[in-house]
């Protein structure tokens, strides 16, 4: 049995008697240097994460006949290392002992009910992910990367019109060095904070802020584009046909400005997408749009639709073809890779591309409809669901 013990800034004093006993009986103690410093009298073998989490877990594997304790911060299953340990060794082989973590301690310090806050982590994740949660009136608890993060967060808020937002930086929560810094994003005066910190934000919009809904159909000018994009109303209908669910993966062919991929990912933080675009300038623009609109993990593949379809691995939950549907063999190639139960949606505005949709309808079935909502040219759309 591997024990993962959450430990706070108060060290052993904050642990249950059972957790203390597990540490005392351990043959191997694993943790970062800060965690090891909180258990100074341990006489067994110590391991740190210097080689990386996965490499260290491989070192642990042959020692499983010994008593192994892994030290982690707070609640090890809340953005913590316990997930990695369970993924590697299985839940039946792992016992977790949590203590109050950064989120619960921050909410307690602020007097904010946990159920009323939005938690965002930028620890090891792109800072622009925070953009997705900038909504006036929302209270954010941000899990920080290091002492530079608060100033970077304040800069991001200023840059996007949220300078009036109130920021609190809570350092070394739950320990003797606990401290608090506060101020407004627009006048943030603390370029460096303690590396161990959590950020609380009361989001307040300034006059130049532009709050954006997560519902499908963002304004066209929310995207940088050269005219090659799925326009607002058509995009809203297209997203409703694609019907994203948490954790699902989209392949977006002929992505243009990336609007479909980006709005797909904005529906839920766990949604993923790959945008395929043949023009490098447009691909660069897609990456820029993804950063600004809070989904920096969007993957962009540059190349012709058919070529990229051949090299993509895995099975997506949904596929959208917004351009280049006439490429020979494209429909057949992507249909073969679509996950059973998945959705294939394609739009057409020319007679030639409409003919492709009609052939798809005859071959795969599905729903074929025509929309005239944004231009004189009608838009034909097909939605096909693959049998499970």
N, C-alpha and C positions, 0 to 999 in steps of 0.2 A: 504494500500500500504506500502510495506517495501522498504526503500531506502538504497542502498549500495553505500557508498560514498568513493571513493578512495582518500587517503590523503597522501601527500608526507612529506619529512623532513622539508619543509617550513611551514607546518601546515595550518592553516586557510587562510593564506595569498595567498596560491597557488590555492585556490578553486574558482570556479565560484560563482557569487552572488546567483544563484539558489541553489547550493549545500550548501552554507552558510545558506540560509534561511531554508532549510530542517533541518539542524542541530539545528538551533535556535528554530524551531517549534516542535522539537521532544519531546516526552514524555519519550522514552527509548533510551539510547545510548549504543550500543554494540561494543566491540573492545578489543584488547589487551591493556596492561598497557601503552605501548609506544604510542598507538593511543589516549588513554584517556588523556595522559599528554599533547597532542597537542591541546586539547579542555578543558582548565582548568576551564572555567566559566560556564559550563553546570550545571544546577540545577535539572534536572530530575533524573530518575532512571538510574543507570549504571549497565551494565552486562559485565563480561569478559568471556574469553573462558576457564576458569580454569577447567571446567568439561568436556571439549572436545567440538568439533564443533557440533556434532549431538545432544548431551545432551543439549547444550545451545540453539540450534534451537527448541528443544522441549519446553524449558522454554519460548521461544518467542511466540510459537503457540497460547496460550490462550490470548496473549496481542495484537492480530492483529487488534482489534478495536481502538488501540492507534496508535500514530505516532511513528514508529520505524525507527531508523537510525543505520545502521551497518557500522562501519569504517573499511576500509581495506587499504592495501598498493597499491599505484599506480593504475594500471588497474585491478580492482577486477575480471575480467573475463579472465585474463591471468595467469593461475596457481594460481588463487585466490579463496577467499571464496564465491564469487558470484555464482559460479557453484553449490556449496552445497545448497545455499539459494534457487536458482531457482529449483533445483531438489526436494527440500522439499516443496516449496510453489507454484511453477508454475511461468512461465515467466510473465503471466498477472498480477501477484501480486507483482512483483519486478521491481524497477526502479534503474538503475545503472548509477553512475556518475563517469567516470574514469578521472584520471590525468596521466601525463607521468609516466610510470613504470620503473622498473629496466632495462629492455632491451633497451627501447628507450633512457633513460638517459645514459646508458653505451655506446651505439653506438654513441650518440652525443659527449660524452667525448672523445671517441677514434677516431672519424672521420670515423667510419665504417658504410657504408650503411646497414640498417637493412635487406634488401633483400639478402645481401651477407653473413650473419652470420648464424651459426647453434646454436640454443638455446637449452640448456640442463639444466634440473633442477635436483639437488641432494638434494633439500630441502624435507626431509621426504622420500627420495628414496635412494636405495643402490648406493654407490659411484661407484662400478664397471660398472654401466650403462654408465658411461662416455667412457668406452672402445670402445663402438660401434661407436664412433664419432672421434676416433683418426686416422685422415687421413692427411698426409703431405699437407700443404698449406691451410688447413681449418681454419677459424676463429671461435672460440667458445665463446659464452656468457653463463657462468655457473651461475645459480641461487643457491646461497650458503645456506648451513644449518646453519652454525654459524662461529665463529672466528677461529675454528680449520680447517675448510674445505680447505682454500687455501694451507696449508702445506700438508694436506692429498692428495690434487690434485697434488701438485708438486711431492710428493713421488710416486704416481701412474704413473705419466709421466716418472719419472726416472726409475722406475722398468721395464718399457716396452719399453725403448729405445728412449724416447722422451725428454731426458734431455735438449737438445738445445732449446726447446720451450720457447717462451717469455710469461710471465705471468704478468698481471696487476690486482691488487686488488683495487677496487673502493669502498671506505667506505662512508657511510652516503650521498649518492648521492642526490643532490638537496637541501642540507641544509647547515647551517653555519659550521658544523663539517666535511664537505666533504674533503676527503683526498685520496691520491693515493700512492700505493706501487707497485714496479715493480722489476723484475729480471728474471733470467732463472730458469727453473724447476730444472736443475742439481745443481744449487747453491742457492737455495731458502733460504733466511736468516731471514724469518719472521715466527717464530713458532706460533704466535698468532696474529690475526687481530681483528678489530672490529666485533662484532657479525652481525651487519647489513652491509653486503658487497656483491658485485657482482664480479665475476671473468671473465676477458677477456683473452683469450689464442690464440696466433698465433702458431699453431701446426707445429713444425719442427722436422723431423725425424733425429735421430742419426744413426750411422753406424750399431748398433745392433737392430734397430727398424724393425718390421715386419708388414707393412701395409697389411690389409686383405680386400678383396672386399666383398661387400654384395651380389654379385651374387652367385647362388648356385654352390657348388663344391669347398669348401675350401680344401687346401692340407690336406691329412690324418694326417700329423704330427702337424697340428694345434690343434689336439685333443689328450688328454691323453687317451690311450686305451690299452686293452690287446689283440687286434686283433679282438675282437667282435664288429664290427661296419660296417655300410654301407660305402663302399669305394667311393672314390671321384667321378668317372665318373657315377657309379650307383646312387650315391646320387644326382648328378645334374639332371639325368633323373627323379628320384623319386620326387624331389622337383618340377620339371616342371609339373609332373602329379598331384601332390597335389595342385599346383596353389594357393599359399597363397595370400590373399587379406588383406588390412588393417583391423584390428579389429577382425580377425577371430581366432578361437580356434581349435587347433589340439590335438588329442589323439594319442600318439606314443607308440605302444605296442611292447615289446621286444626291448627296446631303446638302449641297449648296451652301447655305449659311449655318447649317446644323440645327435649324429651328426644331425639327421633329425630334431629333436625338436629345436635344437639351430639354425640351418640355417633357419628354418621356422621363428623363432622369429627375426632373424637378418634382414629379408626382410623389416620389418616396426616396429617401436617402439610400435605400438598398438597390434601387433600380440601376441597371447598367446598360451601356449602349456603345456600339461601334459605328462611327460615321465614315462612310466611304465616299471619297471625293477625288476626282482625277486631277483637278487644278490645284497646284501647290498654294497659290495665293488664297484661294477659297479655303483650303485646308487650314492655313494659318489663321484665317479669319474665324473659322469654327472654334479653334482652340482659344482665341481671344474671347469669343462670345461665351464659351463654357466657363471661363474664369470669371467674367463679369456677372454671370447669372447663377453662380454658386455651384456648378457641377464640374470642377476641374479634373475629375477622374474620367471624363469622356475620352474614349480612345478614338483617334482619327487614323484611318488607313488611306494612303494616297495611291491611286491607281485606277485603272479601268474597272468598271463593275465586275465584268466576267472574270478578270484576272484575280481580283481580290477575293471574289467568291470562292475561287478554287483554292486559295491559300488559307482562308479562315478556318480555324478549328472549332470543334464543338457544335452544339445544336442550339440555336436561339429560340426563344419563346415567341418572338414576333419578328417579322421582316417587313420593311417598307421600301418600296421602289418609287422614288419621286422623279427620277430622270434616268434615261439610258435603258429603258425597259426593252428596247428593240434589239439590244445586243444579242447575237445568236447564242442560244444555249443558256442564257442567264436565268430565265424563269425555271427551267428544269433543274439547273444546278442548285439554286437556292431552295427550291421545293424539296429536293432530296435531303438537304441539311436541316430543314425546319423541324423542330421538335414535334412529335405526335401531340395533337391537341393545340398546336400553335396556330398563329394567325398570320396570313400573308395579305398585305394591303398594298395596292398600287393605284396611282393616279395617272390620268392621261388627258392631254389637251389637243393632240393632233389626231388626224384620221388614222395615221399609221399606228400610233400607239394605242388608239382605241381598238383597232383590229387585234392587237396583241391581247388586250383584256378580254375581247370576245372569245378568242381562242382559249384563253385560260378558263373562262367560264364554261366552255364546252368540255374542256379536259378535266378540270378539277371541281366544277360546280361553284358554289358560293353565291354572293349577292352582288349584283351589278346595278349601279345607280348613277344618275347624272345630276350635277349641281350647276346652277347658274346664279352665283351669289356675289361675285366680285369683279366680273369682267363680262364683256360681250361673248367671250369664248366659254362654252360650257365645259365643265370638268367632269370626266367620267371616273368613277372609282369602283374598284373591285375589292371585296373582302372574302377571303377563302379560309376556312378552318380545316386544318389537317386532321383526319380521323385519328383518334388515339390508338 
